[in-house]
Amino acid sequence: MQTITRGATAYTNSANEVLHVRGLELRMPTYEGVARILNGVELTVGEKNVLGLVGETGCGKTMTALAITGLIECPPAEISYEQMSFQGENLVEKSSEELRDIRARHIGVVFQDPTTNLNPVLSVGEQMTDAVMCRRGHGSALTLSPAGRFLPSARRQRRQAQELALAMLCRVGIDDAERRFKGYPHEFSGGMKQRVLIAMALAGNPKLLIADEPTTALDVSIEAQIINLVRELISEFNLSVLWVTHNLGVVWKLCSHVAVMYGGAVVERCITDELFREPLHPYTVGLLKALPTGQKSEARLVAIPGIPPNPIRLPPGCRFHPRCPHAMAVCSETDPLLSEKRPGHVVACHLFADQGGTL
């Protein structure tokens, strides 16, 4: 059962916010000690916006997505948050059953590796049909009577779910969909499997889509196709999206807003154009300097020195200060809070404590 610390502060959801999270923390016991994986994550996904959650491997991006969707087993993990709101509803006040229903019907999830997220012994059509029925609140497509036969109501629902699943398979660009519907995952390429997972995630017409690095296992040409497909589906289904990635190029192509994570917390958040034009946090500046431009140049890319912090032994103060070229004494003593330095642009850095810092 999930361990939840309920915050005392009330939260009023803005009309254009689909998801708002504040103070999200995740602790995981290990043999070496307690790993502080998430440390006060704060993010907002606006209506019809695509928020890119970006950072190095190990910064907590995937764990943030899993914690929001309730896909982390508690115990052993311990999850707490101050505020969590979805479509104006305070999730802190919801029961476990209500939260499960919201996740099933209104939040679609696409995972990183399509190969490991499809059952190899069931046909793609069976798995998609089951997803459609579950998202519509009908239970599993494999519901049987005590005699081992499909109930009449289940047969009708199953037939309707099959029709919708087949239509979704066509919509995501699978050629010869009727034949492919009867095929098994090993008969699909990686890009086709990812399209199947996207179709399953959208089967219930969710309000929010959470995609956890869905193009990482694909080559660049297929990645471009998936990104174009998602862009079309966002407009068609009026989706809001939380897109988890380490690829700033994907963020530039797809995302309207971006949140940069480091050490289990968001350190900068703003619209995508502004982040690429004038980043504030030294970590964000380092990420952009390490991004290839595609132009011929003899200059080497600038790497951020050091490695991300160990979540079991996080440094005191700002978690980036051991790697920061602008570190000051206060950085090793006090963890900076997120604050707005420009309209819609927030950053957690002591350089901007007086509103006058520049990089």
C-alpha positions, 0 to 999 in steps of 0.5 A: 500500500502506498505511503502518503504524507498528506500536506496541510497546505491547500492548493487551488488549481488553475483553470488551464492546469491538467497536472500540478505536483509540488513537494514530491519525494521518494525514498528507497531503502538499500543495503548501503542506506536510504536513497533519496531519489526525489527531493521536492519535485515541483512541476505543472503540465498545462492544458494542451501543453507538452512538458519536457522533463529533461536531465542526465541519467539518474536525475529522477525523471523516470521515477517522477513519472512512475511516482505520479502514476502510482506504479512504484511499489510501496513499501519498500518505497516511501512516497510523500507529496505536499500537493498533487492535483489532476484536472482540478481534483485534489488527489491527496483526498482520493482513496486508493480505488479512486486513484486507480480509476483516474490512472486507468481512465484519464492518464495514458502511459508509454514506457521506454522499451516497447519490447519488454512491455508487450506480452510475448504469448498474447497477440497484439490484438488481444492485448489492445482489446484488453487495454480498451476494455480496462480503460472503459471500466469493463474489466479484462477482455478475458472475463469468463463465466464460471463455465469457462465461457464469455458472458453475453455482456462481455462478448458484446463489450469485447467486440466493441473493444476489438473494433476500437482497438483495430481503428487505433492500430490503423490511426497510429500508422500500422500498415495492413492493420487487420492482419497485424492485429492477429500477430504477436509482438515478435513479428513487429519491429521496434518502431511498430511496437512503440506505435502499438503502445501509443495506441493502447495508451490513447485507447481510453481518450485520456486527458494526460499522456506520460511518455517515458523516453519512448524513442530512446530504443529507436533509430533516428529515422523511426524516432522522427516518425514517432515524434511526428505521430505524437505531434498529430495525436496531441492535436487530434486528442487534445492531449496534455503530455509529460515527455520524459527524455534526456534528448534536448533535440527531442525537447526542441522539436516537440515540447512547448515547456521544459523542466530541467531535473538534477539530483531528484529535483527540478532546478529550472522550468520555463517555455522551451524557446526561452530555455534555449535562448537564455538559460539561467541555471548553470546545469542547464547552461552546461547541458546546452553547451554539450549539445551538438549544433550540427555545424562543422567546427573544430571546437570540442563540445564542453562536458560538465565535469564530475558525475551526478550525485549518489542519492544515498550520499547527496551533497549538502546545500545545492546538489550541483555545487560540486560540479558548478563553475560558479559555486559560492560558499552559500551553495554548500550550505543552503539548498536554493528554492525555486523562485520566479526570475522572469514571468513564467521562468523559475530557477533554483540557484543562489546566483539569482537570489538578488535578481541580478545574476547572469551567466 
